[in-house]
Amino acid sequence: MIRTLRNGWCSGWLAVLASASCSGGGVGSTDATGEATSSTSTTGSTTEAATDATSSGGATAPTTTEAGTSSSTGTTAAPTTTGGPTSTEPATTDASTTSGTTGPVGSAGCGAMNPASGALTIDVQDQSGQYIVSLPESYDPGTPYPLGFAFHGRNRTGPNCQDGDCAGFQAAMEDEVILVYMTSLGGTGWEGDGEREINAEFFEKVLDRLVENYCVDEGRVFAAGTSSGAHFVNILGCRFGDRLLAVAPVAGYLPEKDDCVDRAAALVIHGIADIHVPFANGEEARDFWRARNACGEETVPTIAEVHAAVEGEPESHACAAYQGCDDGLPVVWCEHSEGGYDGTTHGWPLFGGQQIWEFVQGL
């Protein structure tokens, strides 16, 4: 059934992104600090059980600063899904357009030659924040590039995320996007007690540094994360909606929903048999973004069709686009049955990186 649905929907993905949005709304509830992070068995990444004592400090990184610029990605590829053996994509929606920007918005760092890349550090509240910057091989300091952040799960690190925990993120975007992988401060995750505020400051400092020293398209900054990192991405979407084009929480819940700043497009991904961050938590986050972006309740295809397709075939995924969202603020919901952490579907599935990139390209 998934293949049948996919054949009818695949060609409409770009139009969906150009006009549709997804459902969202609701409060996050469980598993705020103790998720196990995910990677499917084929990604080769390790687990992040809440009981793991591994520090999120990660490997040490030499201190350097950045500068530079690069070229923006403008083309949108029609979404052939990746990862599982089968998948379902949303069909076209109405003809409303998405992007609020008419072209790249170059940052102060455009024109700076030889910006630093690799393992870097920045001071945050008397701590040394570690992060990785990955530049396109043909980085051009005169052309603004999109900027993408990916956040690891609890008891993991930025290098873990880059190396496979955040499956496909690096491979799908490394030639066209400036990519950043931070390692959490204040604990082993991003959103728990003692973690949330220092990591929000950490993110803002890194974002400011990238904008100042690299050629960033300031209208195309986006953030994705898995498990604890997904919870944090939901927080960032609320607090930094004026600086983020899109958010993509993968296996996350919604820690904050009040006093949000501006709005961002949202792609919400969740496994159907996730016991670490229950499926209902993903639905709550999805519904928050749907309501915030003024989407209707109708999706293409229907949520029921998506759920039936994924339940009917292991290692598959399917997506639905909410209709009637405000221009430039689509919301898309993806479910999957890929194996992940601890024998469940918790974590970042294999199709995730490519799906996120196609979503961002369509904005």
C-alpha positions as CSV (number, residue, x, y, z in Angstrom):
1,M,0.0,0.0,0.0
2,I,2.9,2.4,0.7
3,R,4.2,2.0,-2.7
4,T,0.8,2.8,-4.2
5,L,0.4,5.9,-2.1
6,R,3.9,7.0,-2.8
7,N,3.4,6.9,-6.6
8,G,0.5,9.3,-6.4
9,W,2.2,11.7,-3.9
10,C,5.9,11.9,-4.7
11,S,5.6,14.4,-7.5
12,G,3.6,16.8,-5.4
13,W,6.1,17.2,-2.6
14,L,7.5,20.6,-3.7
15,A,4.1,22.0,-4.2
16,V,3.1,20.8,-0.8
17,L,6.0,22.6,0.8
18,A,5.2,25.7,-1.2
19,S,1.8,25.9,0.3
20,A,0.9,23.4,3.0
21,S,1.6,23.2,6.7
22,C,1.3,20.7,9.3
23,S,-0.6,20.2,12.5
24,G,0.8,21.1,15.8
25,G,-0.1,22.1,19.3
26,G,0.0,20.7,22.7
27,V,2.3,20.5,25.6
28,G,5.2,18.1,26.0
29,S,4.9,15.9,29.0
30,T,7.1,12.9,29.6
31,D,10.7,11.9,29.3
32,A,12.2,15.4,29.6
33,T,15.7,14.3,30.5
34,G,16.0,10.6,30.2
35,E,15.6,9.5,26.6
36,A,17.8,7.1,24.9
37,T,19.0,8.5,21.6
38,S,18.5,6.9,18.5
39,S,20.0,5.6,15.6
40,T,18.8,2.8,13.6
41,S,20.8,-0.4,13.7
42,T,22.2,0.3,10.3
43,T,23.6,3.7,11.1
44,G,26.3,2.2,13.3
45,S,25.8,4.8,16.1
46,T,25.7,3.9,19.7
47,T,23.0,4.4,22.3
48,E,22.3,7.2,24.7
49,A,20.4,5.5,27.6
50,A,19.5,7.9,30.4
51,T,21.4,5.8,32.8
52,D,24.6,6.1,30.8
53,A,27.1,8.2,32.7
54,T,28.8,9.4,29.5
55,S,29.4,13.2,29.6
56,S,28.0,15.2,26.8
57,G,31.3,17.1,26.7
58,G,32.5,15.0,23.8
59,A,36.0,15.0,22.4
60,T,38.1,18.1,23.1
61,A,38.3,20.6,20.3
62,P,40.9,23.2,19.5
63,T,39.9,26.7,19.9
64,T,39.6,28.8,16.7
65,T,37.5,31.4,15.2
66,E,35.6,31.6,12.0
67,A,35.2,33.7,9.0
68,G,34.0,33.3,5.5
69,T,31.1,33.0,3.2
70,S,29.5,30.7,0.7
71,S,26.8,30.1,-1.8
72,S,23.2,29.6,-1.0
73,T,21.2,26.6,-2.0
74,G,18.2,27.5,-4.0
75,T,17.1,24.5,-5.9
76,T,14.5,22.2,-4.5
77,A,14.8,18.6,-5.3
78,A,11.7,16.5,-5.6
79,P,11.7,14.2,-2.6
80,T,12.6,10.7,-3.4
81,T,12.5,9.2,0.1
82,T,15.5,7.5,1.5
83,G,16.2,5.2,4.4
84,G,13.6,2.5,4.6
85,P,12.7,0.2,1.9
86,T,9.4,2.0,1.2
87,S,7.9,5.3,2.0
88,T,4.9,7.6,1.5
89,E,5.1,11.2,0.6
90,P,2.5,13.9,0.7
91,A,0.7,15.1,-2.4
92,T,0.3,18.6,-3.7
93,T,-1.6,21.2,-1.8
94,D,-3.0,24.5,-2.7
95,A,-1.0,27.0,-4.7
96,S,0.1,29.4,-2.0
97,T,3.7,30.2,-2.0
98,T,6.1,29.6,0.9
99,S,9.3,31.6,1.0
100,G,9.1,35.0,2.6
101,T,12.5,36.0,1.3
102,T,13.2,37.0,-2.3
103,G,16.8,36.0,-2.3
104,P,19.8,35.2,-0.1
105,V,20.4,37.6,2.9
106,G,24.1,37.7,3.2
107,S,25.6,38.0,6.7
108,A,28.4,40.2,8.0
109,G,30.8,37.3,7.5
110,C,30.4,37.4,3.7
111,G,33.8,38.1,2.1
112,A,35.9,36.8,5.0
113,M,38.5,34.4,3.6
114,N,39.6,31.1,5.1
115,P,37.0,30.6,7.9
116,A,37.8,28.0,10.5
117,S,36.2,24.6,10.3
118,G,36.3,21.4,12.2
119,A,36.3,21.2,16.0
120,L,36.0,24.7,17.6
121,T,35.2,26.1,21.1
122,I,33.5,29.2,22.5
123,D,33.2,30.4,26.1
124,V,29.7,30.1,27.7
125,Q,29.2,31.0,31.4
126,D,32.8,30.0,32.3
127,Q,32.5,26.8,30.3
128,S,34.1,25.8,27.1
129,G,31.4,25.0,24.6
130,Q,32.5,22.6,21.9
131,Y,31.1,22.5,18.4
132,I,32.0,21.3,14.9
133,V,31.6,23.4,11.8
134,S,31.4,21.6,8.4
135,L,31.9,23.7,5.3
136,P,31.1,22.7,1.8
137,E,34.2,21.5,-0.1
138,S,33.8,24.3,-2.6
139,Y,32.9,27.0,0.0
140,D,32.8,30.4,-1.6
141,P,33.2,33.4,0.8
142,G,31.2,35.6,-1.5
143,T,28.0,33.6,-1.7
144,P,25.6,33.2,1.3
145,Y,24.9,29.6,2.3
146,P,22.1,28.1,4.3
147,L,23.1,27.2,7.9
148,G,21.9,24.0,9.5
149,F,22.3,22.9,13.2
150,A,21.9,19.3,14.3
151,F,21.6,18.4,18.0
152,H,22.5,15.0,19.5
153,G,20.5,13.0,22.0
154,R,21.2,12.5,25.7
155,N,24.5,11.0,26.6
156,R,25.8,11.6,23.1
157,T,28.0,14.4,21.5
158,G,28.2,16.6,18.5
159,P,30.7,14.2,16.8
160,N,28.3,11.3,17.4
161,C,25.5,13.3,15.7
162,Q,27.7,14.1,12.7
163,D,29.0,10.6,12.4
164,G,25.7,8.8,12.2
165,D,23.3,9.4,15.1
166,C,21.7,12.2,12.9
167,A,21.5,9.9,9.9
168,G,21.9,11.5,6.5
169,F,22.2,15.1,7.8
170,Q,25.8,15.4,6.8
171,A,25.6,13.3,3.6
172,A,22.5,15.1,2.3
173,M,23.8,18.7,2.9
174,E,27.5,18.7,3.2
175,D,28.1,20.2,-0.3
176,E,25.5,22.9,0.0
177,V,25.1,24.0,3.6
178,I,27.2,25.2,6.5
179,L,26.6,22.5,9.1
180,V,27.0,22.8,12.9
181,Y,27.1,20.1,15.5
182,M,27.2,21.3,19.1
183,T,27.9,19.2,22.3
184,S,25.5,20.0,25.1
185,L,26.6,22.0,28.2
186,G,25.3,21.7,31.8
187,G,24.6,18.0,31.7
188,T,24.3,15.1,29.2
189,G,21.4,16.6,27.3
190,W,19.9,19.9,26.2
191,E,16.6,20.7,28.0
192,G,16.7,19.4,31.5
193,D,17.4,21.2,34.8
194,G,20.7,23.1,34.6
195,E,20.9,22.4,30.9
196,R,18.2,24.5,29.1
197,E,19.4,28.1,29.8
198,I,23.1,27.5,29.3
199,N,22.4,25.7,26.0
200,A,20.1,28.4,24.7
201,E,22.9,30.9,25.4
202,F,25.4,28.5,23.8
203,F,23.2,28.2,20.6
204,E,22.8,32.0,20.4
205,K,26.5,32.6,20.8
206,V,27.4,30.0,18.1
207,L,24.8,31.4,15.8
208,D,26.1,34.9,16.3
209,R,29.7,33.8,15.6
210,L,28.7,32.0,12.5
211,V,26.8,35.0,11.1
212,E,29.7,37.3,11.9
213,N,32.5,35.2,10.5
214,Y,31.0,33.1,7.7
215,C,28.9,33.9,4.7
216,V,25.5,32.8,6.0
217,D,22.1,33.3,4.3
218,E,20.4,34.7,7.4
219,G,17.0,33.9,6.0
220,R,17.8,30.2,5.7
221,V,18.9,29.1,9.2
222,F,17.4,25.9,10.4
223,A,17.7,23.4,13.3
224,A,17.1,19.7,13.7
225,G,17.7,17.3,16.6
226,T,17.0,13.9,18.0
227,S,15.5,12.9,21.3
228,S,16.9,15.4,23.9
229,G,18.1,17.4,20.9
230,A,14.6,17.3,19.5
231,H,13.1,18.7,22.7
232,F,15.7,21.5,22.5
233,V,14.8,22.2,18.8
234,N,11.2,22.7,19.9
235,I,12.5,25.2,22.5
236,L,14.6,27.0,19.9
237,G,11.7,27.2,17.5
238,C,9.7,29.0,20.3
239,R,12.5,31.3,21.5
240,F,14.3,32.0,18.2
241,G,11.5,31.9,15.7
242,D,12.7,35.3,14.5
243,R,16.0,33.8,13.4
244,L,15.1,30.3,12.3
245,L,13.5,29.5,9.0
246,A,12.5,25.9,10.1
247,V,12.7,23.4,12.8
248,A,12.8,19.6,12.6
249,P,12.4,17.7,15.9
250,V,12.9,14.0,15.5
251,A,11.5,11.9,18.4
252,G,10.9,14.9,20.6
253,Y,8.3,16.5,23.0
254,L,7.4,20.1,23.6
255,P,9.0,21.6,26.7
256,E,7.9,25.2,26.0
257,K,4.9,26.8,24.3
258,D,4.4,30.2,25.9
259,D,5.8,33.6,25.0
260,C,7.2,32.4,21.7
261,V,8.9,34.8,19.3
262,D,7.7,34.9,15.7
263,R,7.2,31.5,13.9
264,A,9.1,28.8,11.9
265,A,8.1,26.1,9.5
266,A,8.1,22.7,11.1
267,L,8.8,19.1,10.0
268,V,8.0,16.7,12.9
269,I,9.2,13.1,12.7
270,H,8.3,10.4,15.2
271,G,8.4,6.6,15.4
272,I,5.2,4.7,15.9
273,A,6.5,2.5,18.6
274,D,8.6,4.9,20.7
275,I,8.4,4.1,24.4
276,H,11.1,6.6,25.4
277,V,9.3,9.6,24.0
278,P,5.8,8.4,23.5
279,F,4.1,8.8,20.2
280,A,1.5,11.1,21.8
281,N,4.3,13.6,22.7
282,G,5.3,13.8,19.1
283,E,1.7,14.4,18.1
284,E,1.4,17.2,20.8
285,A,4.5,18.9,19.3
286,R,3.1,18.5,15.8
287,D,-0.2,20.0,16.9
288,F,1.5,23.0,18.5
289,W,3.3,23.9,15.3
290,R,0.1,23.3,13.3
291,A,-1.9,25.7,15.5
292,R,1.0,28.3,15.6
293,N,1.3,28.4,11.9
294,A,-2.5,28.7,11.4
295,C,-2.8,25.4,9.5
296,G,-6.1,23.7,9.0
297,E,-6.8,20.2,10.3
298,E,-6.8,18.6,6.9
299,T,-3.7,16.8,5.6
300,V,-2.7,15.3,2.3
301,P,-2.6,12.4,2.5
302,T,-4.7,11.9,5.6
303,I,-3.1,11.0,8.9
304,A,-5.1,7.8,9.0
305,E,-3.6,6.8,5.6
306,V,-0.1,7.6,6.7
307,H,-0.5,5.7,10.0
308,A,-2.0,2.6,8.3
309,A,0.7,2.5,5.7
310,V,3.5,2.7,8.3
311,E,1.9,0.2,10.6
312,G,1.5,-2.2,7.7
313,E,5.1,-2.4,6.7
314,P,8.2,-2.5,9.0
315,E,11.1,-0.2,8.2
316,S,8.9,2.2,6.3
317,H,7.9,5.9,6.7
318,A,5.2,8.1,5.4
319,C,4.5,11.9,5.6
320,A,1.4,14.2,5.6
321,A,1.3,17.9,4.8
322,Y,-1.2,20.1,6.7
323,Q,-3.3,22.3,4.4
324,G,-4.0,26.1,4.6
325,C,-1.0,27.1,6.7
326,D,0.2,30.7,6.5
327,D,2.5,31.5,3.7
328,G,6.1,30.3,4.3
329,L,5.1,28.3,7.3
330,P,4.3,24.7,6.3
331,V,4.0,21.9,8.8
332,V,4.7,18.3,7.7
333,W,4.3,15.2,9.9
334,C,6.2,12.0,9.3
335,E,5.8,8.7,11.0
336,H,8.1,5.7,10.7
337,S,8.6,2.1,11.8
338,E,12.4,2.0,11.5
339,G,14.1,0.1,14.3
340,G,16.0,2.4,16.7
341,Y,17.2,2.5,20.3
342,D,16.4,-0.4,22.7
343,G,14.4,-2.4,20.2
344,T,11.9,0.5,19.7
345,T,11.4,3.1,17.0
346,H,13.0,5.8,19.1
347,G,15.6,7.9,17.4
348,W,16.6,9.5,14.1
349,P,15.6,7.2,11.2
350,L,17.7,6.7,8.1
351,F,15.5,8.9,5.9
352,G,15.6,11.8,8.3
353,G,18.5,13.8,6.9
354,Q,17.3,13.7,3.3
355,Q,13.7,14.4,4.4
356,I,14.8,17.5,6.4
357,W,16.9,18.8,3.5
358,E,14.1,18.4,1.0
359,F,11.7,20.2,3.4
360,V,14.1,23.2,3.8
361,Q,14.8,23.3,0.1
362,G,11.1,23.7,-0.5
363,L,10.8,26.8,1.7
